[in-house]
């Protein structure tokens, strides 16, 4: 369950902020289980297996030469693949 909080800004505006409750724990990505998929096919089935194996909340496919945001998200797994549709890296963050 999420708590919603109204926050008044210095300029007099009001924003709605979502915060995790004490009962909610973010899903942390575990990269080690994902390494078993490196060298395998980049497919929907493989993606689902990597997502489940790493325990990540968020999953992202990334083509090897594509730019990506550098923000760190401990609940995200990124799967990098090449032109041959082969998984070349599995990273968390």
Secondary structure, 3 states (H helix, E strand, C coil): CEEEEEEECCCCCEEEEEEECCCCCCCCCCHHHHHHHCCCECCHHHHHHHHHHHCCCEEEEEECCCCCCCCCCCCEEEEEECCCCEEEEEEEC
